[in-house]
Amino acid sequence: MLGRGVACALTGASYGSITRAPLSAASHSRKYLLMNIYLPIAEMSVNAALFLGMGWAVGFLSGMFGVGGGFLLTPLLMFMGVPTAVAVGTGSMQILASSVSGAVAQYQRNNVDIKMGAVLVVGGVVGSVIGVSLMKILRQVGQFDLFVALSYVLFLGAVGALMMIESVGTIRKRQTGQASPRKTGQHSWVHGLPFKMRFHRSKLYISALPPAMIGAFVGFMAAIMGVGGGFVMVPAMIYLLRVPTSVVIGTSLFQITFVMAVTTFLQAVQNKSVDVVLALLLIVGGVIGAQFGAAAGAKLKGEQLRFLLAGLVLLVCLRIGWDLMNKPVEIYSIGPVIGGAN
C-alpha cells in the first residue's frame, strides 16, 4: 500500500489510475487472444474472424457456380502469408467440406447425374494420385511455388477468357432476340469414340472416355493447385460433352467431393501439408455459405452464371500474374520446411 502511494507521489498520477492500468492491458490482451489463433502446420498466428469470413465466401461461390472454390481460396491463403504447400493441402480439405454441402443441396434439386459423376470420379482419383506424387518431387527441387503460380496464370487465363467471350456473346444474342438455346443432342467428335454409355439424367449417349479424361485432368489439378477443378470441368462438360448447365453444377460438385477426399488424405499422409486448425475455420464458414450460394445460383440464368464465374477467374489470374511480374520486397528469404519435403 505504501509502495503504491510513493509511486503516485513520484509520478503525479492518481492512485486509481495506477490500479486500473494493468486491468486495461489484461482486457486488451484477452480480446487479442480471442480474435487470433495459432496454426501449427503453417506456423503462424491469424485472425479467426477473417478466415471464417473467407470460408463463407468460398462456400457461397461453391454452391452458386458448382465449383470447389479452390481457384479463389488457395491464392487468398497465399496472399495472407500461408505457405504455398499448406495453402494447397489445406484448401483441398475445405473444398471437400463445402462441396459436400453444395452437392447435397443440388441433389435435393435433382441436379446430379450420378452415373456421369461416377465416371468423373474414377478418372479424378487416378489424376489425384499422379498429382500428389509430382507435388512431392517439385518441393524437393524447390520449384513448387513457381509451378503453382504459373499454372494458375495459364489455366485461369485461358479458361476465364474463353468463358467470358462465350457468355458475353450469348447475353448479347439473347438481348437482341437472336439467341438460340444450346441443344444437348448435338453431335461432335466425342460421339464417335468407343465405350459408349447412356447418361439418362443428362440425356446423353456418349463414350465414357471424355468424362474420364476430364476427371483425371481435374484430379491432377486438385493435387497440384489445391483447386476443385470446377472452373475447368464446368465449361468442359457444357461445351464439349453438351451437358445441361443445371445438371453440370450438381454433377461437378459430386465429382469434386470424392476426388477432394482422396486428395486431402494423400496430401496429409505423403506431404504433411494439411493444417486441420486452418481447415476447420474455413469449413465452418464454407458449409454455411454453400447453402446460400445454391439458392442464389437457382435465380440466375446459365449464361449469367458463366459470365460471373469468368469474371472471378480472370480477376484471380490478373492478381497472381501481377505478383509474378512485381519485384519482391525481399529478394532472398528463409522459411520453414513443411513436413514431407525431404
C-alpha positions in Angstrom: 0.0 0.0 0.0 2.8 2.4 1.0 4.7 1.5 -2.2 1.8 2.4 -4.4 1.3 5.7 -2.6 5.0 6.6 -3.1 4.7 5.7 -6.8 1.7 8.0 -7.1 3.6 10.8 -5.5 6.7 10.4 -7.7 4.7 10.2 -11.0 1.9 12.6 -10.2 -0.7 10.0 -11.1 -3.8 9.2 -9.0 -4.0 6.0 -7.1 -7.0 4.8 -9.1 -5.1 5.2 -12.4 -2.3 3.1 -11.2 -4.6 0.2 -10.2 -6.7 0.4 -13.4 -3.9 0.3 -15.9 -3.0 -3.4 -15.5 -6.7 -4.3 -15.8 -7.0 -2.4 -19.1 -3.9 -4.1 -20.5 -5.1 -7.5 -19.5 -8.6 -6.9 -21.0 -6.9 -5.8 -24.3 -4.7 -8.9 -24.2 -7.7 -11.2 -23.8 -9.5 -9.6 -26.7 -6.5 -10.1 -28.9 -6.2 -13.7 -27.9 -9.9 -14.4 -28.6 -9.5 -13.0 -32.2 -6.3 -14.7 -33.1 -5.5 -18.4 -33.3 -2.2 -20.2 -34.0 -1.9 -22.6 -37.0 0.5 -25.4 -36.1 1.4 -26.6 -39.6 1.5 -23.1 -41.2 3.4 -21.9 -38.1 1.7 -18.5 -37.9 -1.0 -16.7 -36.0 -4.1 -15.5 -37.8 -7.4 -13.6 -37.2 -10.1 -16.2 -36.7 -13.0 -14.0 -37.9 -11.2 -13.1 -41.1 -10.7 -16.7 -42.1 -14.2 -17.6 -41.1 -15.4 -15.0 -43.5 -13.1 -16.2 -46.2 -14.5 -19.7 -45.8 -18.1 -18.4 -46.1 -17.3 -16.5 -49.3 -15.7 -19.5 -50.9 -18.5 -21.8 -49.8 -21.0 -19.3 -51.3 -19.2 -19.5 -54.7 -19.1 -23.3 -54.5 -22.9 -23.6 -54.1 -23.6 -20.9 -56.7 -21.3 -21.9 -59.6 -20.8 -25.6 -58.9 -17.1 -25.2 -58.3 -14.9 -26.2 -55.4 -13.8 -22.6 -54.9 -10.1 -23.5 -54.7 -9.2 -21.2 -57.6 -10.1 -18.4 -55.2 -9.3 -19.9 -51.8 -5.7 -21.1 -52.5 -4.5 -17.7 -53.9 -6.2 -15.9 -51.0 -4.4 -18.1 -48.5 -1.1 -17.4 -50.2 -1.8 -13.6 -50.3 -2.4 -13.8 -46.5 1.1 -15.3 -46.0 0.2 -19.0 -45.7 2.9 -21.2 -47.2 2.0 -22.4 -50.7 2.2 -26.1 -49.8 -0.1 -25.6 -46.8 -2.5 -23.5 -48.8 -2.8 -26.2 -51.4 -3.1 -29.1 -48.9 -5.5 -27.3 -46.5 -7.5 -25.8 -49.4 -8.4 -29.3 -50.5 -9.9 -30.2 -47.1 -12.0 -27.0 -47.1 -13.2 -27.6 -50.6 -14.2 -31.1 -49.6 -16.5 -29.8 -46.8 -18.1 -27.0 -48.8 -18.6 -29.3 -51.8 -20.4 -31.9 -49.7 -22.8 -29.2 -48.6 -23.3 -27.9 -52.1 -23.7 -31.4 -53.6 -26.4 -32.3 -51.1 -28.3 -29.0 -51.9 -28.0 -29.7 -55.7 -29.0 -33.4 -55.2 -32.2 -32.3 -53.4 -33.0 -30.2 -56.5 -32.4 -33.3 -58.8 -29.4 -31.7 -60.5 -26.9 -34.5 -60.1 -26.2 -37.2 -62.8 -24.9 -40.0 -60.6 -23.6 -42.1 -63.5 -21.7 -39.3 -65.1 -20.3 -38.3 -61.8 -19.1 -41.9 -61.1 -17.1 -41.8 -64.4 -15.6 -38.4 -63.5 -14.6 -39.7 -60.0 -12.7 -42.7 -61.4 -10.6 -40.5 -63.7 -10.2 -37.9 -60.9 -8.8 -40.4 -58.4 -6.1 -41.5 -60.9 -5.2 -37.9 -61.7 -5.0 -37.0 -58.0 -2.5 -39.8 -57.2 -0.3 -38.7 -60.0 -0.5 -35.0 -58.9 0.4 -35.6 -55.3 3.4 -37.6 -56.3 4.6 -34.8 -58.6 4.0 -32.2 -55.9 6.4 -34.0 -53.6 9.1 -34.0 -56.3 8.6 -30.3 -57.1 9.0 -29.4 -53.4 12.2 -31.4 -53.2 13.8 -29.4 -56.0 12.4 -26.1 -54.7 10.2 -25.2 -57.7 6.7 -25.9 -56.3 5.8 -22.2 -55.6 6.7 -21.1 -59.1 5.0 -24.0 -60.7 1.7 -23.3 -58.9 1.8 -19.6 -59.8 2.5 -20.3 -63.5 -0.2 -23.0 -63.5 -2.8 -20.5 -62.1 -2.0 -17.8 -64.7 -2.0 -20.3 -67.6 -5.2 -22.2 -66.8 -7.2 -19.4 -65.2 -6.4 -17.0 -68.0 -7.3 -19.4 -70.8 -10.5 -20.8 -69.2 -11.7 -17.4 -68.0 -11.1 -15.6 -71.3 -12.9 -18.4 -73.3 -15.8 -18.5 -70.9 -16.1 -14.7 -70.8 -16.2 -14.4 -74.6 -18.9 -17.1 -74.9 -21.1 -15.8 -72.1 -21.0 -12.2 -73.4 -21.9 -13.4 -76.9 -24.8 -15.4 -75.5 -26.1 -12.5 -73.4 -26.0 -10.1 -76.4 -27.8 -12.5 -78.7 -30.5 -13.0 -76.1 -31.0 -9.3 -75.6 -31.4 -8.8 -79.4 -33.7 -11.8 -79.7 -31.2 -13.8 -81.7 -30.3 -16.3 -79.0 -30.9 -20.0 -79.9 -30.9 -22.4 -76.9 -27.9 -24.7 -76.6 -29.0 -28.2 -77.6 -27.8 -31.2 -75.6 -28.3 -33.6 -78.5 -25.9 -32.0 -81.0 -23.3 -34.4 -82.3 -19.5 -33.9 -82.3 -16.3 -36.0 -82.5 -17.0 -37.1 -78.9 -19.9 -39.2 -80.1 -17.6 -41.2 -82.4 -15.5 -42.6 -79.6 -15.8 -46.2 -78.3 -17.1 -47.4 -74.8 -20.4 -45.6 -75.1 -22.7 -45.2 -72.1 -26.1 -43.8 -71.7 -26.5 -41.0 -69.1 -30.2 -40.7 -68.6 -30.2 -37.6 -66.4 -28.0 -35.6 -68.9 -29.9 -37.1 -71.8 -26.7 -38.2 -73.5 -25.3 -41.3 -75.2 -21.6 -40.8 -75.5 -18.3 -42.5 -74.8 -17.1 -42.8 -71.2 -13.5 -41.8 -72.3 -14.0 -38.0 -72.5 -15.6 -37.7 -69.0 -12.9 -40.0 -67.5 -10.1 -37.9 -69.1 -11.7 -34.6 -67.9 -12.0 -36.2 -64.4 -8.3 -37.2 -64.5 -7.1 -33.8 -65.5 -9.3 -32.2 -62.8 -7.9 -34.6 -60.2 -4.3 -33.8 -61.2 -5.0 -30.0 -60.9 -6.7 -30.6 -57.5 -3.5 -32.1 -56.1 -1.1 -29.6 -57.7 -3.0 -26.3 -57.4 -5.4 -27.0 -54.5 -8.5 -26.4 -56.6 -11.6 -28.4 -57.0 -11.3 -28.0 -60.8 -14.8 -26.8 -61.4 -13.6 -23.8 -63.4 -12.3 -26.4 -66.0 -14.8 -29.2 -65.5 -17.9 -27.0 -65.8 -17.1 -25.4 -69.2 -15.7 -28.8 -70.5 -18.9 -30.5 -69.6 -21.0 -27.7 -71.1 -19.2 -27.1 -74.4 -17.5 -30.5 -75.0 -20.0 -33.0 -73.6 -23.1 -30.8 -74.1 -24.4 -31.5 -70.6 -27.2 -29.1 -69.5 -25.9 -26.3 -67.3 -28.3 -27.2 -64.4 -27.0 -30.8 -64.3 -23.4 -29.7 -64.7 -23.3 -27.8 -61.5 -24.6 -30.6 -59.3 -22.5 -33.3 -61.1 -19.4 -31.2 -60.8 -19.9 -30.9 -57.0 -20.5 -34.7 -56.8 -17.1 -35.4 -58.5 -15.3 -32.7 -56.5 -16.5 -34.2 -53.2 -15.0 -37.7 -53.8 -11.8 -36.5 -55.5 -11.0 -34.0 -52.9 -11.5 -36.6 -50.2 -8.8 -38.7 -51.8 -6.6 -35.7 -52.4 -6.8 -34.5 -48.8 -5.9 -37.9 -47.5 -2.9 -38.2 -49.8 -1.7 -34.6 -49.0 -1.9 -35.3 -45.3 -0.1 -38.7 -45.5 2.6 -38.0 -48.1 3.3 -34.3 -47.9 2.0 -33.5 -44.4 0.7 -30.1 -45.6 -2.9 -30.1 -44.2 -3.4 -27.7 -41.3 -6.5 -29.0 -39.6 -7.0 -25.9 -37.4 -7.0 -23.6 -40.5 -9.2 -26.1 -42.4 -11.8 -26.1 -39.5 -12.0 -22.3 -39.6 -12.6 -22.3 -43.4 -15.0 -25.3 -43.2 -17.3 -23.7 -40.6 -17.8 -20.7 -42.9 -17.8 -22.7 -46.1 -20.6 -25.1 -45.2 -22.9 -22.2 -44.3 -22.0 -20.2 -47.4 -22.7 -23.1 -49.8 -26.3 -23.3 -48.8 -26.8 -19.6 -49.6 -24.9 -19.9 -52.8 -27.0 -22.8 -54.1 -30.2 -20.7 -53.5 -28.7 -17.7 -55.3 -27.5 -19.7 -58.3 -31.0 -21.1 -58.9 -32.2 -17.5 -59.5 -29.7 -16.8 -62.3 -29.6 -17.9 -66.0 -26.9 -20.2 -67.3 -25.1 -17.5 -69.3 -25.2 -15.1 -66.3 -23.6 -17.7 -64.1 -20.9 -18.3 -66.6 -20.2 -14.6 -67.0 -19.8 -14.1 -63.3 -17.6 -17.1 -62.9 -15.4 -15.9 -65.8 -15.0 -12.5 -64.2 -13.9 -14.1 -60.9 -11.4 -16.4 -62.7 -9.8 -13.5 -64.7 -9.5 -11.3 -61.6 -7.6 -14.0 -59.7 -5.4 -14.6 -62.8 -4.5 -11.0 -63.0 -3.7 -10.8 -59.3 -1.3 -13.8 -59.5 0.2 -12.5 -62.7 1.0 -9.2 -61.1 2.7 -10.9 -58.2 4.9 -12.8 -60.6 6.0 -9.7 -62.5 6.2 -7.4 -59.5 9.6 -7.1 -57.8 9.6 -8.7 -54.4 10.4 -6.7 -51.3 12.9 -9.3 -50.2 15.0 -10.9 -52.9 16.1 -13.6 -50.5 14.0 -15.2 -47.8 14.4 -18.1 -45.4 11.3 -20.1 -44.4 10.4 -23.3 -42.6 10.4 -26.6 -44.4 7.0 -28.1 -44.2 6.9 -31.8 -43.4 7.2 -34.2 -46.4 9.6 -32.0 -48.4 12.6 -34.2 -47.7 
